[in-house]
Amino acid sequence: MASKLSLKLTNRAPKQPIKKLPAHIELPADATVEDAKVAVARTSGISDFNRIGLYDPTSKKILKNRRALVRDEQGVVAAGELIVKDLGPQMAWRTVFVVEYFGPILFHSLVPLIRPYIYRFAPYLYVSETSTPISKVQWLLFALFQIHFLKREYETIFVHRFSANTMPAFNIFRNSAFYWLMSGLMCSLHIYAPNSAADRDELVPLDYLGVGIFVFGEVCNWIVHQHLASLRKPGGTEKGIPNCIGSGLVTSPNYMFEVTAWIGVILISRSAAVVLFICTGIMYMRSWSRDKEKALRKEFGDRYKNKRYTMLPGLI
């Protein structure tokens, strides 16, 4: 086996080329895709190697697995070429998740605090915190939102293992808009309003049912996330076949239990804002779960038992 791998480098975007991209590069025979990105970035004068996207010259698909050996990429070796693109500013996956989940925590803390300033212009609904205080059910929903997103933050920092280092930095605005504006601003303004369906002090059986469903969904979601993390070594990119609670029903039981927990919140809040938030989330999760089903089928073939439903039994 040759001690070096010599590859031609070609700009993927001729109109926005990497100006200092060398014509060729030599890599060690055991170089990974990430090693190649580091080498290309260094020789091109780009400080962050995560900006470098490497593509198969035959299929034109990006080389996603940063731990894969370049010599095992058949299209690259056959053509003796790598297609290169500057992906633009990048941000760590973990950072993006921490920021986006902070939005609901912030708004569900801030809105109850500044209720006198928000609803002072509707005296027929609100007079003061003394005469129109936040109800027991509203405080219960405050606790449920905080529990959910603090759990998300903990899992992001200490549990989840990401196969990719970074994502485009712009994604932080798109992702944060969904959580900050919908789950944060919209839901908090609707739930803590003086005339909302949650503005009541007496819990009825439906509320207790909602709490039970929420706890069940959150606990099961936690179990699934712990299991999924165990399928990948720290810093690894390998996939594993999920084998935990709910995985016999759907591809992504974490999404199934996520929706379950939010159903509990809906039963308690009776809030159209919460319904809109989770329905929008389901649209995203449906796409992600279907992509995961395709990836598992491709990766494991007959070893993987194909699922008819990817996130909600009988529906999706």
Secondary structure, DSSP 8 states (H G I E B T S, - for coil): --SEEEEEEEES-TTS--TT--SEEEEETT-BHHHHHHHHHHHHT-S-GGGEEEE-TTT--B---TTSBGGG-HHHHHHTEEEEEE--SEEEHHHHHHHHHHHHHHHHHHHHHTHHHHSTT-TTT---TTTS---HHHHHHHHHHHHHHHHHHHHHHHT---SSSEEETTHHHHHHIIIIIIIIIIHHHHHTSTTSTT--S---HHHHHHHHHHHHHHHHHHHHHHHHHHTS-TT--------STTTTT-S-HHHHHHHHHHHHHHHHH--HHHHHHHHHHHHHHHHHHHHHHHHHHHHHGGGS---S-SSSTTT-
